[in-house]
Amino acid sequence: MIEYRAAVQILNATIGIVSNREKLLPSLPPDIKVESLLTDFRQVKAIPYEQELDGYISVQDEEIEPRYKAQKNRVVFKGSFIRLQKQASDARHSLWGNQGFLYRYTLYLLEKRHGIFNLHACALYEEDGDILYVIIGGAGSGKTVYLLSGLEKGLKLFSTETVHFQIKENKIIWHLGSLVDNIRFGTLIHDFPEFLPEMKIPPPLEIWQKKIAIDLSKHKASKETIKNPLAVHILFPHIERGIEKIVWNPVKDRRKAAKNLFDNITQKLAETILLYDHLVVLGLDEVKLAQRRLKAIHQLIEHDSISQIAVVSSNPKDCWRQLL
């Protein structure tokens, strides 16, 4: 049987990919579009296929019901994936999409093989003051408002969607993350028109339902890694236009802070997903991984560099008022 091969490196994780159909291998480097892994990670780099990589994915195109099997560091998918790929309702939920399997497998390998933990968050860096702002939350929480308004105020981009950190010898090391963000057309048109790129066709009519992938790399921080910044502000935002004034609620109980951070890091890694509308894939978490993750979170929130952890409610205009 003919076998086609590729391999990628995402941050420190290395993954080999094989298939009996060349068209089922991921396109490298990925294009900048809504379903791209570049909205999750800074870079998806092609590397040589070798026998000592962190993990391996095999995709075999066969006319059978889609299925998969995971063993140690190898995952095998079988099914009519070329057909499923054409018929899928959402390319994000595919093997190589930004909400798909490779995304979650990378989170798993970064933790398991390299001790790198991955927050669902954006991050901005004040270079002169050596201050890192980490804004944590899922879709609709207000991360994009903090991100774009922070860039307007002169902060540098450290990640749009995934914030990576690891702990070594009591040092918190933060790694540069994704530089592409999926943003609603309505947000760009009404609130941040300076970030809307020139387009050959007009925006869609459903401006609050449709998103566009925006490359923000020209705003990126000058550092690839930040070790023990002078201060780190960890924020859980709630942005709503009807809020008249900013409401600042410090999370003083470290147990609650740890629970919120644990839930955030664990969600994408542990949740069961549906690929191509047909294939159910269980989460990738493990008990030992989860225990190590919780220990790292406690080390993080007790570290001297953590200036504050707070829940912040505000309208879009005032979100940075007590910070900058």
DABELSUL-V388883 format. One record per residue. N is the residue number from 0. RES is the residue in one letter. PHI is phi in radians with two decimals (NA if undefined). D_LAST is the distance of its C-alpha to the last C-alpha in whole Angstrom. Layout:
N&RES&PHI&D_LAST, N&RES&PHI&D_LAST
This chain:
0&M&NA&61, 1&I&-1.24&58, 2&E&-2.21&55, 3&Y&-1.76&52, 4&R&-2.27&49, 5&A&-2.64&45, 6&A&-2.62&43, 7&V&-2.29&39, 8&Q&-2.12&36, 9&I&-2.18&33, 10&L&0.95&31, 11&N&-1.68&33, 12&A&-1.36&35, 13&T&-2.09&39, 14&I&-2.41&41, 15&G&-1.65&44, 16&I&-2.29&45, 17&V&-2.26&49, 18&S&-2.73&51, 19&N&-1.51&54, 20&R&-2.27&53, 21&E&-1.06&51, 22&K&-1.23&49, 23&L&-1.56&47, 24&L&-1.28&45, 25&P&-1.19&42, 26&S&-1.35&41, 27&L&-2.23&39, 28&P&-1.23&37, 29&P&-1.16&35, 30&D&-1.29&35, 31&I&-1.47&31, 32&K&-2.71&32, 33&V&-0.99&31, 34&E&-1.52&33, 35&S&-1.29&32, 36&L&-1.13&31, 37&L&-1.19&29, 38&T&-1.44&27, 39&D&-1.86&27, 40&F&-2.31&27, 41&R&-1.12&26, 42&Q&-2.63&30, 43&V&-2.12&33, 44&K&-1.78&36, 45&A&-1.27&40, 46&I&-2.34&41, 47&P&-1.12&45, 48&Y&-1.33&47, 49&E&-2.36&48, 50&Q&-1.61&49, 51&E&-2.14&47, 52&L&-1.50&44, 53&D&-1.17&41, 54&G&-2.73&43, 55&Y&-2.41&45, 56&I&-2.17&45, 57&S&-1.98&49, 58&V&-2.16&49, 59&Q&-1.89&53, 60&D&-1.44&53, 61&E&-2.43&56, 62&E&-1.43&58, 63&I&-2.40&57, 64&E&-1.09&55, 65&P&-1.09&51, 66&R&-2.68&51, 67&Y&-2.60&49, 68&K&-2.48&50, 69&A&-1.97&48, 70&Q&-2.41&49, 71&K&0.89&47, 72&N&-1.76&45, 73&R&-2.23&47, 74&V&-2.21&47, 75&V&-2.05&49, 76&F&-1.87&49, 77&K&-2.35&52, 78&G&2.72&53, 79&S&-1.49&53, 80&F&-1.28&50, 81&I&-1.11&50, 82&R&-1.18&51, 83&L&-1.07&49, 84&Q&-1.08&46, 85&K&-1.24&48, 86&Q&-1.65&48, 87&A&-1.07&44, 88&S&-1.34&42, 89&D&-2.62&39, 90&A&-1.15&39, 91&R&-1.14&35, 92&H&-1.71&38, 93&S&-2.31&40, 94&L&-1.01&41, 95&W&-1.90&38, 96&G&-1.34&36, 97&N&-1.27&32, 98&Q&-2.11&33, 99&G&-1.79&37, 100&F&-1.32&38, 101&L&-1.05&37, 102&Y&-0.98&34, 103&R&-1.29&34, 104&Y&-1.13&37, 105&T&-1.14&34, 106&L&-0.99&32, 107&Y&-1.08&35, 108&L&-1.23&36, 109&L&-1.05&33, 110&E&-1.23&33, 111&K&-1.20&37, 112&R&-1.60&38, 113&H&-2.24&34, 114&G&1.10&32, 115&I&-1.80&29, 116&F&-1.77&28, 117&N&-2.29&26, 118&L&-1.44&23, 119&H&-1.41&23, 120&A&-2.87&19, 121&C&-1.94&17, 122&A&-2.49&15, 123&L&-2.26&12, 124&Y&-2.23&12, 125&E&-1.65&10, 126&E&-1.19&13, 127&D&-1.12&13, 128&G&-1.64&11, 129&D&0.97&13, 130&I&-2.10&11, 131&L&-1.89&12, 132&Y&-1.92&11, 133&V&-2.00&14, 134&I&-1.89&15, 135&I&-1.88&18, 136&G&2.79&21, 137&G&-1.53&24, 138&A&-1.07&24, 139&G&1.48&23, 140&S&-1.38&20, 141&G&2.09&17, 142&K&-1.02&17, 143&T&-1.12&17, 144&V&-1.09&15, 145&Y&-1.06&12, 146&L&-1.07&14, 147&L&-1.25&14, 148&S&-1.22&11, 149&G&-1.14&9, 150&L&-1.11&12, 151&E&-1.04&12, 152&K&-1.52&8, 153&G&1.75&10, 154&L&-1.23&10, 155&K&-1.79&13, 156&L&-1.36&15, 157&F&-2.00&17, 158&S&-3.01&19, 159&T&-1.63&19, 160&E&-2.49&22, 161&T&-2.26&23, 162&V&-1.86&21, 163&H&-1.76&24, 164&F&-2.49&24, 165&Q&-2.50&27, 166&I&-2.11&28, 167&K&-2.37&30, 168&E&0.87&31, 169&N&1.12&28, 170&K&-1.87&26, 171&I&-1.63&23, 172&I&-1.90&24, 173&W&-1.82&21, 174&H&-1.89&23, 175&L&-0.97&22, 176&G&-1.94&23, 177&S&-1.11&23, 178&L&-2.08&22, 179&V&-2.03&24, 180&D&-2.26&23, 181&N&-1.54&25, 182&I&-2.23&24, 183&R&-1.14&26, 184&F&-1.00&27, 185&G&-1.09&26, 186&T&-1.09&22, 187&L&-1.20&23, 188&I&-1.17&25, 189&H&-1.60&23, 190&D&-2.01&19, 191&F&-2.38&19, 192&P&-1.10&22, 193&E&-1.18&21, 194&F&-1.67&21, 195&L&-1.35&25, 196&P&-1.30&27, 197&E&-1.17&30, 198&M&-2.22&33, 199&K&-1.32&37, 200&I&-2.16&37, 201&P&-1.19&35, 202&P&-1.03&33, 203&P&-1.17&35, 204&L&-1.18&36, 205&E&-1.51&34, 206&I&-1.18&30, 207&W&-1.64&29, 208&Q&-1.81&31, 209&K&-1.64&31, 210&K&-2.05&29, 211&I&-2.32&28, 212&A&-1.43&27, 213&I&-1.96&25, 214&D&-1.44&25, 215&L&-1.90&21, 216&S&-1.09&22, 217&K&-1.18&22, 218&H&-1.73&18, 219&K&-1.20&19, 220&A&-1.14&17, 221&S&-1.37&20, 222&K&-1.73&21, 223&E&-1.37&23, 224&T&-2.35&23, 225&I&-2.16&20, 226&K&-1.87&22, 227&N&0.76&20, 228&P&-1.02&17, 229&L&-1.02&15, 230&A&-2.63&13, 231&V&-2.23&13, 232&H&-1.85&12, 233&I&-1.86&14, 234&L&-2.12&14, 235&F&-1.92&17, 236&P&-1.55&16, 237&H&-2.38&18, 238&I&-1.82&17, 239&E&-2.64&20, 240&R&-1.10&20, 241&G&-1.36&22, 242&I&-1.29&20, 243&E&-1.44&19, 244&K&-2.45&16, 245&I&-1.25&14, 246&V&-2.06&16, 247&W&-1.95&14, 248&N&-2.14&17, 249&P&-1.07&17, 250&V&-1.58&20, 251&K&-1.46&22, 252&D&-1.40&25, 253&R&-1.13&25, 254&R&-1.14&28, 255&K&-1.20&26, 256&A&-1.07&23, 257&A&-1.12&26, 258&K&-1.09&28, 259&N&-1.11&25, 260&L&-1.23&24, 261&F&-1.06&28, 262&D&-1.07&28, 263&N&-1.15&26, 264&I&-1.19&27, 265&T&-1.34&31, 266&Q&-0.93&31, 267&K&-1.19&31, 268&L&-1.31&33, 269&A&-1.75&36, 270&E&-1.29&36, 271&T&-1.34&39, 272&I&-2.17&39, 273&L&-2.08&41, 274&L&-1.71&42, 275&Y&0.95&44, 276&D&1.19&44, 277&H&-2.30&47, 278&L&-1.75&46, 279&V&-1.46&45, 280&V&-2.12&43, 281&L&-1.25&42, 282&G&-1.11&39, 283&L&-1.86&39, 284&D&-1.26&38, 285&E&-2.38&40, 286&V&-1.04&40, 287&K&-1.12&40, 288&L&-1.08&37, 289&A&-1.10&35, 290&Q&-1.13&36, 291&R&-1.15&35, 292&R&-1.11&31, 293&L&-1.10&31, 294&K&-1.07&32, 295&A&-1.13&29, 296&I&-1.13&26, 297&H&-1.10&27, 298&Q&-1.08&27, 299&L&-1.11&23, 300&I&-1.26&22, 301&E&-1.61&24, 302&H&-1.25&23, 303&D&-1.06&21, 304&S&-1.33&18, 305&I&-1.36&17, 306&S&-1.39&14, 307&Q&-2.82&14, 308&I&-2.23&16, 309&A&-2.58&15, 310&V&-1.69&17, 311&V&-2.15&14, 312&S&-1.98&16, 313&S&-2.86&15, 314&N&-1.47&16, 315&P&-1.03&14, 316&K&-1.23&13, 317&D&-1.79&11, 318&C&-1.10&10, 319&W&-1.75&6, 320&R&-1.02&6, 321&Q&-1.61&6, 322&L&-1.99&4, 323&L&-2.12&0
